[in-house]
């Protein structure tokens, strides 16, 4: 269950808190109810974020040596930071992603997406298959983020490969050979970030000016390149795939009866790219009647919390604007709530508004496939083709 939780979100048999073994002999408390997940996220004293970025498959010595050779370090900065430095680091990152700055990127992004949609539409009209992940969604969030925080000048493909390698290295069940391969890839790009942390402008310069050492700057950039763009490209792909099977919603978008923003929120509720998140119990506690000893690993099932019937009227139906739709926990909650939520929503709104018409009259040739992963969906492709006889 732990590594394909998105496939079990509708299983009614799950209790509020379940004890689940992992692939290496550990045990986790999986929290399934919306109210309990929110309770944990809102209480960073009892349930600390310290394990948020821990590798779910313990690193063997061979992989650790590879990382050490690249001087890889990931000190507490954002998601895994329960210390006194977190509020200031978060405030600097939040300023870089301020809603006004995000809104200023919307015209540029709209023009870019509109151009891509026109080219993809022409390809579909010519009878060609198109991959809406690779040719539309994959790099959009990275391109926007680079404009907002002045990311290091690295090829888009290299950054995407690094981000996906990091998601796999820290959150997937792996064998030793794969860990060593991924450690080398992550370590190489960490060098790029380390060099940029000492000389780069934008966010890196702001963090340095606030007195944060290079390791903290690297940690912030590392997390942004993973959580700040890769998860959004995943969500765009998952949302477009969902919309392909929702003709009534697409019709409502065309007539204006369905709001784009409501489609985005319902997509976040039903197709979140981050399906679980972790906390560690700092003290003995009780959660939903279940004893939680200090040191317990908690896996917060965000994907299932979004389908809690106590919160949403029709939990398994895609009904934009329905009661409870916006109460999902796709961005978390509390002190560590995703600082890029406004950015992700803006990007998704642009893609829905501009690209949804591409899905009319197409058939899915290859749906997104997601590899085993504790937390991230990581779709690899979404290929569609014009149905025969469909209007061009």
N, C-alpha and C positions, 0 to 999 in steps of 0.2 A: 504493500500500500504506500509506503513512505515515498517511493520514487516515481509513482505514477498516480498521485492523489487526484489529479484532474479527471481521471477516468472513473472515480468512485464518489464524486460529489453528490450524486443522487441516491446512493445506497442508504435506505432508511434505518439500517441496523446499527449504525454507529451511536454509542452513548455520548454524553456530553464531554466526558474525559475518558480516553482509552489508553491503556498501556500497550505500546507496540514495540517489538524488537526490531533492530536494524540488521544490516548485512555483516556487521563485524562484532556482534554479540552485545551491543549496547541496548539500552531501553529508553524509550521516550514517552512522555505523556502527550498524547495528541488531543488538543482542545478544539472542539467542533462547533460549539454554540457561539452565536454572535456576541451575546452579552458577556460571556466568559472570556472570549478572545479580546474584546475591548477592555475588560477589566485588567487583564494581564498587561496589555500595551500601555494602559494609563497609569500603571503602578511600577515605575522603574526602580523603586527601592526594594520591593519584595521580589520582583522579577526583572533581573538585570539583563542588559543587551550584550553582555561580554562575549557570548558564544555565537553572535550573529554571523560572523565571518569565519568561524572555525571550519576546517575541512571535515566533511562528513565521513570521508575515508581517511583515516590517519595516515600521515605522510611517512613513507619509509625513509630510511637513512639515505638511500641513493637519490631520491627526489629532493630531500632537504639539502644535500650537498650541492645539487644543481642550483637550487635557489640561493644558497649561501655564496656560490661562485659568482652570482650576479648581484650580490649584496642586497638581496631582496628582504625588505622589512615591511610590515603592515601594522603600524602602531594604531591604537585607538584614535579615530578621528571623527567619524560620523556615526554610522549604523551600530558600531560596536563600542562606542565611547560612553561610559557611565561616569566619567570624571568631570572635574571642574572646567576643563577646557572645551567641553562640547558646546555650550551655549554660544560662545564667541565664534568658534569655527562655523557653527551652523548659521549664525547671523551673517557672516561674511559670504558664505555660499548663497544664502537666501537673497542677499542684496544683488548678487550677480544674476540671480534668476527672478528678480523682482517682476511682478505682474506688468508693470509699465514697460519694462525692457522686453518682456516676452511679447506683449501686444505689438511692439514696434517691429517685430520680426514677421508678423502675420502677412503683410502684403508681399514680402519677398518669398515666403514659403508658398503662398497661394499661387503666385506666378510659376514657381518651380513645379509644383504638383500639377497645375493646369497644363503645362507643357508636356509633362510626362504622360498624363492621362490622354492627351491628344495623340501622342505617338503610339501608346498602347491601344487606343481605340482603332487607329488605322491598321495596326497589326492584326487585331481581332477581325476587322472588316475584311482583311485579305485572307482570312482563314487560318492565320497562324496562332499557335498557343502562346500565351504570355504568362510569365511568372510574376505575380503581384507582390511577392516578397522581394525577389532579387531586383526587379526592374522598377519598383515603386517605393516599398516601405523600408528596405533594409538600411539605407544610409541617411534617410531624411532626418531622424533625430540627431545623428552625429553632426550633420552639416549645420543644423540650427544651434546645437550646443557649442560648436566651435566658434560661431559668431558671438555668442553670449559671454563666453569665459576665456576666449583666446587660447584654445587648446594647442598643444604642440603640433608643429607642421609635419605630420606623418601621413603617408598614403591612407586613404579611407579603408582600403582592403586590409591593410596591416592592423589598423585599429580594430576593425570588426573581428578579425581572427584572434587578436589578443583578448578582446572582451569575451568572446565565446569560449576561448580556452580557459579563462579565469572562472567563468561560470561552471564549466565542467570540472576543473581541478578542485574547486572548493565545495561543490554541491552535488557531485555525482558519485555513484558507486563505481570504483575503478580498480583495475589490476595495476600491478607495480609498473609494468612497461609503459602503460598509458600515462600514469602519474609522472614518470620521468620525462616523457615526451612533452607533456603539457607544462611541466615545471620549466623546461628549457624555453618554451615559447613565451610564457608569462615573464620569466626572468629577463629575457632579451628586451621586452618592451618596458619593463620596469627601469632598465638603464636609461631609456629615452625619457621617461618621466622624471627620473632623478636628475638628469642634466637640465631638463626644462625647469624643474623646481627651483634651481639656483639662479636662473637668468630670465625666465619667461615673464611676460606681462600679464595683464588682466587679473584673473583670480589668483594665480600664483604670486603675483606681485603684492596683491592685497593681503594675502596670508603672511607673506614675509614681512611686510610693513607692520603687521600686528604682532610681530615677534615670534611667530611659529617657526620651528626648525624645519629643515628640508624634508625630513622623514614625514612630518605631518602634512606638508604641502603635497608630497608624493601620495600619501594616503588619501587625501581629499580628491586628487585628480584620478587616482586609481578607482575610487568608488564611483565618481561621476561618470567615468568612461564605461563602467559596467552598468550601474543602476540608472545613470542619467540619460543613457541613450539606447543601450541594448534592449532593456525591458520595453521601451516605447515602440521600437521597431517590431518586437514580438507582438505587442498588443495590437498594433495596426494590422498585422497579418491575421491574427486571430479574429479581430473584429470584422475585417473584410470577408473572411471565410464564413463567419456567422451570418453576415448580411446576405451572402450568396444564397443562403437557405431561408431567407425571410422576405419573400416577395411583397407581402403586405406592408412591411416596414419601409421597403424601398418605394413602394407606391405612395405611402404617406409622406416620405421625404420629397417626392416630386411635386405633390400638391400643396405641400406646406402644412399638412395636418399633423405631421410628426416633426418635432424639433430636432435639429442636429445634436444639440447639447444633451437631450434626453436619450438619444441613441448612444452617445458616448458613455453616459452614466450606466445605462443598461448593459453595455458591452463590458465596462469595468466590473460590474457585478457578476456577470455570467461567464466572462472569458478573461479573467485577470491574468496577466503574464506571470505575476508572483503569486503562487498558490499556497505557499506556507512561509512562515517566518519563525525564528527561534528566540527563546529566552531561557535563562537559567535561574532557578529558584535560589535566592540569597539566604532565605530562612525557611524554617518549617512553616507550612501554610495549608490551607484547605481551599480547594477550588471546585465549586459545584458539588460539594459533598465528598470529594475525593481528596485523600491526604496527599500532600505534595512535600516530600522531604527536601531539606536544603540540599542543593547540588543537583536536583533533578533537571533534566533537559526537557523543555516544553516545546512542542511543535504546534504552532498556532495555524489552524487550517483556515486561511483567509478565503479560499475558494468556496468552501462549504459554508462558512459564516455568511457569505453573500446570498446563500439560498435558504437561510433560516426562515421557516414559515412564521416565526414569531415577529419577524421584521418586515418581510415583503409579502405582498398579497398573493401573487402567483409565482412561487419561487423558481420554477423551472421553465417558465415561458418568457420569451423576449418581447416585453411589452413596455416600450419607452414611455416614461412618465408615470408608470404605475406607482401606487403607494409603496414606499420603502425602497424604491430603486436607488436613490442617492445615499442610502445609509450603508452601502458596502464599505468594506475595509481594505479595498485594493491598494490604498496609499498608507495603510496602517492607521495609527492614532497615537495621541500623546506627544511626549517630548521628541520622539523620533519619527513622527509622521513625515512622509516623503516631502522633501523641500522642493521638489520639482513637479508637484501635482498640477500647478497652473500651466506649466510648459507642456506636460503630457496631454492635458485636456485640449489645449490650443492646437497642438499638432494633430490629434485625433479628429478634432472638429473640422479642420481644413481637409483632411483626407476623406472623411465621410462626405462632406459637402461636394467635393470635386470628383471623387472616384466612385461613389456608389453607382452612378449611371453605367459604369463599365460592366457591372454585374448583371444588367438586364439582358436576357437572351443568351446567357452563357451556360456552359456545363463545366463542372469541376473535373479536370483531367487528373490532377494530383492534389489531394487535400494536404494540409500541413501535417507533417509527422514530427513528433517531439520525442527526444531521447529521454532515458531515465534520468531524473533529477529531483532532488528533494524540494527545490524551491521554484525553479524557473522552467517555463514551458519550452522555449528555444525552438520554435518551428523552423523548418529548414527550407520550405518552398510552399508556394500556393499557385498552382498552374490551372488556368482556365482557357476555354476555347469557345468560340461562337457556336451555338447549337445550329445544326443544319436547319435551314428554313427560317431562322430568326431574322428579324429586320435589322439591317445594318445601321 
